[in-house]
Amino acid sequence: MENKENTGGITDTFFNKLKEQSFTIILLVGIMYYQNMTFNNQLVEYKKMIDDKETLILKLTDDERQRLIERTEYLLEQRDKYVEELINKK
C-alpha cells in the first residue's frame, strides 16, 4: 500500500514541479524555435551566396575561355599570313 501512495506522491510531485517550471519550459522552447528560424534563414542566405559565386566563377571561366579561343584563332591567322608571305617572297 505504501508503494501505491509513494507512486502517487511521485506523480503529484512531478506534475507540481512541471507546473512550476512551465514558464521556463515555454521560454526555452520559444528560444529554440527562434534560434532554429535564424539558423535556417542564415543557411538559405549562405546557399544563395554560394550559388551566386558559383555562377560568377562559371561566367568568368567561360569568358576567359572564349577570350583565349579568340586569341588562339588570331595568332593562328597571323602565323598563316606570315607563312604565306614567306612562301610568296620565294
C-alpha positions as CSV (number, residue, x, y, z in Angstrom):
1,M,0.0,0.0,0.0
2,E,2.9,2.3,0.7
3,N,4.1,1.7,-2.7
4,K,0.9,2.9,-4.4
5,E,0.9,6.1,-2.2
6,N,4.5,6.7,-2.9
7,T,3.9,6.3,-6.7
8,G,1.0,8.8,-6.4
9,G,3.2,11.1,-4.4
10,I,6.0,11.0,-7.0
11,T,3.5,11.6,-9.8
12,D,2.0,14.5,-7.9
13,T,5.4,15.9,-7.2
14,F,6.4,15.6,-10.8
15,F,3.3,17.4,-12.0
16,N,3.7,20.1,-9.4
17,K,7.3,20.7,-10.5
18,L,6.2,20.7,-14.1
19,K,3.6,23.4,-13.3
20,E,6.2,25.5,-11.5
21,Q,8.6,25.2,-14.4
22,S,6.1,25.5,-17.3
23,F,7.0,29.2,-17.9
24,T,10.7,28.3,-18.1
25,I,10.0,25.4,-20.4
26,I,7.8,27.5,-22.7
27,L,10.5,30.2,-22.8
28,L,13.2,27.7,-23.7
29,V,11.1,26.2,-26.4
30,G,10.5,29.7,-27.8
31,I,14.2,30.4,-27.7
32,M,15.0,27.2,-29.5
33,Y,12.3,28.0,-32.1
34,Y,13.8,31.4,-32.7
35,Q,17.4,30.0,-33.0
36,N,16.2,27.4,-35.4
37,M,14.4,30.0,-37.6
38,T,17.5,32.3,-37.5
39,F,19.8,29.3,-38.4
40,N,17.5,28.3,-41.3
41,N,17.4,31.9,-42.7
42,Q,21.2,32.2,-42.5
43,L,21.5,28.8,-44.2
44,V,19.3,30.0,-47.1
45,E,21.3,33.2,-47.4
46,Y,24.6,31.3,-47.4
47,K,23.3,28.8,-50.1
48,K,22.2,31.8,-52.2
49,M,25.6,33.4,-51.8
50,I,27.4,30.2,-52.8
51,D,25.1,29.8,-55.9
52,D,25.8,33.4,-56.9
53,K,29.6,32.9,-56.5
54,E,29.5,29.6,-58.5
55,T,27.5,31.4,-61.2
56,L,30.1,34.2,-61.3
57,I,33.0,31.8,-61.4
58,L,31.5,29.9,-64.2
59,K,30.8,33.1,-66.2
60,L,34.3,34.3,-65.7
61,T,35.7,31.0,-66.7
62,D,33.6,30.8,-69.8
63,D,34.6,34.4,-70.7
64,E,38.3,33.7,-70.2
65,R,38.0,30.5,-72.3
66,Q,36.3,32.4,-75.1
67,R,38.9,35.1,-75.0
68,L,41.7,32.5,-75.2
69,I,40.0,30.8,-78.1
70,E,39.7,34.1,-80.0
71,R,43.3,34.9,-79.1
72,T,44.5,31.5,-80.4
73,E,42.5,32.0,-83.6
74,Y,44.0,35.4,-84.1
75,L,47.5,34.1,-83.6
76,L,46.9,31.2,-86.0
77,E,45.8,33.7,-88.6
78,Q,48.9,35.8,-88.1
79,R,51.1,32.8,-88.4
80,D,49.3,31.7,-91.6
81,K,49.7,35.2,-93.1
82,Y,53.4,35.2,-92.2
83,V,53.9,31.8,-93.7
84,E,52.1,32.9,-96.9
85,E,54.2,36.0,-97.1
86,L,57.4,33.9,-96.8
87,I,56.1,31.5,-99.5
88,N,55.2,34.4,-101.8
89,K,58.6,36.0,-101.4
90,K,60.4,33.0,-102.8
